Amino acid sequence: MVGSVERVNHGVYSNGLIQNGNCSEEKLDQLREVLGKSKGDPLRIVGIGAGAWGSVFAALLQDSYGQFREKVQVRIWRRPGRAVDKSTAEHLFEVINSREDVLRRLIRRCAYLKYVEARLGDRTLYADEILKDGFCLNMIDTPLCPLKVVTNLQEAVWDADIVINGLPSTETRDVFEEISHYWKERITTPIIISLTKGIEAALDPVPHIITPTQMINLATGISMENILYLGGPNIASEIYNKEYANARICGSSKFRKHLARFLRQPHFIVWDNSDLVTHEVMGGLKNVYAIGAGMVAALTKESATSKSVYFAHCTSEMIFITHLLAEEPEKLAGPLLADTYVTLLKGRNAWYGQMLAKGELNLDMGDNISGKGTIQGVSAIEAFYELLSQFSLSVLHPEEQKPVAPVQLCPILKTLYKILIVREQSAEAILQALRDETLHDPRERIEIAQSLAFYRPSLLGQP
């Protein structure tokens, strides 16, 4: 396990960082004051969705603030009934026995025996059951702290002050439409922090992107002032293991600075930014190209040269698309490349591309993979392709000197669409696309993007 850290006495971690209880309580008190919480009324925080990042986020809050039980309550919702298969139960048992602290904790809580029985095949474990003991089904190798798990959605959200959206983008709208029914009688308006990276494409009245925060707004009617996005170049397991990381919380000035301070920890620095939707879209964009990077790595046996060729083309396409979406795209270059880099190194989307190219997964298995969760890049490929295929967004072709849909200048995106969505080509097509002698110099694509009158504010729903 990378960067494994054990907690020792007096709130000091083995990597030298100090968790100051007094500082945590002060930050908690400040947020409670901002939200108007009275004495004896705990701040209720609930995570919706228990994938790797959603579970880690809830566990970080529980570790930091769970000791102040009269002032804060942290819970996480996940659907009941998801069985843990035999091979996962066996691996989980190995993880438990390799960590003395985890083993002692389970024995002390009288919870160890059920893992023995599951290892022997005498009992079936369930995802919500093991999450209570600190095991996320999508991240078995990284034990978390025990969590308060709720499987009834109404019970989880009806009185929540802060809701953390850890759902895949493909599930966000449906779940929050259900949540909206439980909030009809609410007097106070909750704050929602979305961790989700993904988009939908809408074509009416003009082609535009719908992000998870916008989905939540449309589903619940809650003002965008109360909906924020948090993202950054992070791997969930490494953050929980106290690897140094940073992120941005984006949204209205009403809450973002207060929340940034509340979420900030010695190893997890949270900055704040007003540009919510653009950061959210960029988080979805890098997942598109991470899948292709995984394919190239597997097909070329990790050839550094081939991966660098792919990186040159995919980054030029991302820059091209960013210039369509943002008036000042230069401000996004650093965050986008950092997020792309970490995803290519260790993200699930790059892993998915590798497994497809190796034949260890196939498209008929869908994009929700056991032990990994939802592969967000698949739906993002379809959304970006559909959006950028609209001729109403046309740009001038550099050689043919005629208008073309933007996707015609994005050969990697086109190829990934043909491989993953319409299934016209095999994974090997990604190498053929890179080796096409007619392929433009990536620099030319960037020069087109930097030309005047390229920005399309309507793509993000702006006038």
Beta strands, then each sheet from edge to edge (+ up, - down):
strand 1: 43-48
strand 2: 72-77
strand 3: 149-150
strand 4: 162-165
strand 5: 191-194
strand 6: 200-202
strand 7: 208-210
strand 8: 227-231
strand 9: 245-250
strand 10: 268-273
strand 11: 368-369
strand 12: 373-374
strand 13: 395-396
strand 14: 403-404
sheet 1: 3+ 2+ 1+ 4+ 5+ 8+ 9- 10-
sheet 2: 6+ 7-
sheet 3: 11+ 12-
sheet 4: 13+ 14-
end
